[in-house]
Amino acid sequence: MSTFLRPALSLMLLMTAITGVIYPLTVTGIAQLAFPEQANGSLVRDSTGKVLGSALIAQDFSGDSWFHPRPSAGAFATVASSASNLAPSNPALAARVKDSAAQLAVPDQGPVPLALLTTSGSGLDPHLPPEAIRYQLVRVAAARNLPVQTVEQLVEKHIEQPLVGPPVVNVLLLNQALAQLNN
């Protein structure tokens, strides 16, 4: 029996060391050398170095003076990140979208962009399409007593073109630049 047990235990210990210690440490070391910012969470800091959040995770911004992200099914909590799992035919989803559209509607500005009404797959998508940001321009400019053109220029500077997909704007980075604009 020891002829089978000893090699099995030895192989288990060896594979545990390789896959549980050596491989993770190697990958972490390479990531820290090659991509230190991303390996440490893509943290966004203010001018004093205080961490404001991550460029990869949406945050809830309330009040008229901030650009708002898309809704979150998990209330922007990273532990409970997920989609709402409500099917398009679900009456609860239709009612929530209808209520949100009524709250966000701006007269003479057309329909509310869908990105401001629906959650992302993770519930934590930090990006919005530029159209959804532009829909909020007048509200944010008025709340901050800034010309719409000034805020619009700031938005244009923050439009990113990913390798794949349509242009997007990171709401946290845009709001950080907006806060610096008023200083």
VENNORMO-V398104 format. One record per backbone hydrogen bond with DSSP energy under -1.0 kcal/mol. CO is the residue of the C=O (numbers start at 1). NH is the residue of the N-H. If there is no record, write none. Layout:
# VENNORMO-V398104
CO NH
CO NH
This chain:
# VENNORMO-V398104
1 4
1 5
2 6
4 8
5 9
6 10
7 11
8 12
9 13
10 14
11 15
12 16
13 17
14 18
15 19
16 20
17 21
17 22
18 23
21 25
22 26
23 27
24 28
25 29
26 30
27 31
28 32
29 33
30 34
31 35
35 39
36 40
37 42
38 41
42 55
44 52
44 53
46 49
50 46
53 44
54 57
63 66
72 75
74 77
78 81
87 90
90 94
91 95
92 96
93 97
94 98
95 99
96 100
97 101
98 102
99 103
100 104
101 105
106 109
113 116
114 117
114 118
124 58
126 171
128 169
129 133
130 134
131 135
133 136
134 137
136 140
137 141
138 142
139 143
140 144
141 146
147 151
148 152
149 153
150 154
151 155
152 156
153 157
155 158
160 168
168 160
169 128
170 174
171 175
172 176
173 177
174 178
175 179
176 180
177 181
178 182
